[in-house]
Amino acid sequence: MAGMDEIDHRILAALVADARATYAEIGADVGLSAPAVKRRVDKLQDSGVIRGFTAVVDPEVLGWNIEAMIDVYCQGRISPAELRAAWLPIPEVVQASTVAGSADAVLRVRARSVPHLEETLERIREAAAIERTESTVVLSRLIERG
């Protein structure tokens, strides 16, 4: 959105920090009334800056303690749409991106255990024409931004 000002950025930061904050609470932080904050949030939604609101679930609380980054090397040419369709049904794949560089795609995967990760890797490889994968298990996330 081209016309965003400093207050819009502060409203976004407040929503990223706590999407359940009331318009009155945000307004107190940015110096606006609750109706003025609502108008600005509505405008941010209408322009596509805010795509929606969601609950953030902690996968570790649910027992999904293993996180890995998977570099995927495809056989021949596969379209991004084909890769998306192949991996979308695999719930352990929490993010998939095509990339520039030696790998064709990078996946972020969550699993309950190392055997579960291994089984997930097999499903990822079987779902599309994959030449090979390289896995890196995440030890700790140092920074994660919304």
C-alpha positions in Angstrom: 0.0 0.0 0.0 1.7 3.2 -1.2 0.1 5.6 1.3 1.2 3.9 4.5 2.5 6.3 7.1 4.3 5.8 10.4 1.0 5.2 12.3 0.0 2.5 9.9 3.4 0.8 10.5 2.9 1.1 14.3 -0.6 -0.4 14.0 0.8 -3.3 12.0 3.6 -3.9 14.6 1.0 -3.9 17.4 -1.2 -6.4 15.5 1.8 -8.7 14.7 2.8 -8.6 18.4 -0.8 -9.3 19.5 -3.6 -9.8 16.9 -6.1 -10.0 19.8 -5.4 -6.4 21.0 -8.4 -4.2 20.9 -8.7 -1.2 18.7 -8.8 0.9 21.9 -5.5 -0.7 23.2 -3.8 -0.1 19.9 -5.2 3.4 19.7 -3.7 4.2 23.1 -0.3 3.1 21.8 -0.5 5.1 18.6 -2.4 8.1 19.7 -5.7 7.5 17.9 -9.3 6.7 18.9 -10.5 3.1 18.6 -12.8 4.0 15.6 -9.8 5.7 13.8 -7.7 2.5 14.4 -10.5 0.4 13.0 -10.8 2.5 9.9 -7.0 2.2 9.3 -7.1 -1.6 9.9 -10.0 -1.9 7.5 -8.0 0.1 4.9 -5.0 -2.1 5.4 -7.2 -5.2 4.9 -8.9 -3.8 1.8 -5.5 -3.0 0.2 -4.2 -6.5 0.9 -1.5 -5.4 3.4 -3.3 -7.5 6.1 -4.3 -10.8 4.6 -6.1 -12.1 7.7 -5.9 -13.0 11.3 -5.0 -16.5 12.6 -4.1 -18.5 15.7 -0.4 -19.3 16.0 0.0 -22.9 17.3 3.2 -24.0 19.0 4.1 -27.3 17.2 6.4 -28.3 20.1 3.5 -28.3 22.5 1.7 -30.7 20.1 4.8 -33.0 20.1 6.2 -31.9 16.7 9.7 -31.3 18.2 11.8 -32.0 15.1 12.2 -29.2 12.5 14.3 -29.6 9.3 15.1 -27.6 6.2 15.1 -29.8 3.1 16.9 -28.8 -0.1 15.2 -30.5 -3.0 16.9 -31.3 -6.3 14.4 -32.3 -9.0 14.8 -34.6 -12.0 14.4 -32.5 -15.2 12.0 -29.6 -15.2 9.0 -29.5 -12.8 6.8 -26.5 -12.5 6.2 -24.8 -9.2 2.5 -25.7 -9.5 3.4 -29.4 -9.8 5.6 -29.3 -6.8 3.0 -27.4 -4.8 0.4 -30.0 -5.7 2.7 -32.9 -4.8 3.6 -31.5 -1.4 0.4 -29.8 -0.3 -1.2 -33.1 1.0 1.8 -33.7 3.2 1.0 -31.9 6.5 4.5 -32.1 7.8 5.6 -29.7 5.1 4.9 -26.4 6.7 6.5 -24.2 4.1 7.7 -24.8 0.5 9.6 -22.4 -1.7 11.3 -22.6 -5.1 14.7 -21.0 -4.9 17.5 -19.8 -7.1 20.8 -21.6 -6.7 21.8 -25.3 -6.9 18.6 -26.6 -5.2 15.2 -26.3 -6.9 13.2 -25.9 -3.8 13.5 -25.6 0.0 11.0 -27.2 2.4 10.5 -26.5 6.1 9.3 -29.7 7.7 8.0 -30.6 11.2 8.0 -34.1 12.6 7.4 -35.8 16.0 10.6 -37.8 15.9 13.6 -38.8 13.7 11.7 -41.9 12.3 8.7 -39.7 11.5 11.1 -37.2 9.7 12.6 -40.1 7.7 9.1 -41.3 6.7 8.1 -37.8 5.7 11.3 -37.5 3.6 10.3 -40.7 1.8 6.8 -39.3 1.1 8.3 -36.0 -0.2 10.6 -37.9 -2.5 7.8 -40.1 -3.8 5.4 -37.3 -4.4 7.3 -35.7 -7.3 10.3 -36.5 -9.6 13.0 -35.9 -7.1 16.6 -36.7 -7.8 17.8 -36.1 -4.2 17.3 -34.2 -1.0 19.7 -32.7 1.5 18.3 -32.3 5.1 19.4 -30.0 7.8 17.9 -30.4 11.2 17.2 -27.2 13.1 18.8 -27.1 16.5 17.3 -23.7 17.6 15.5 -20.8 16.0 17.3 -17.6 16.8 15.0 -15.1 15.1 11.5 -15.7 13.7 9.5 -12.7 12.5 5.9 -12.5 11.3 
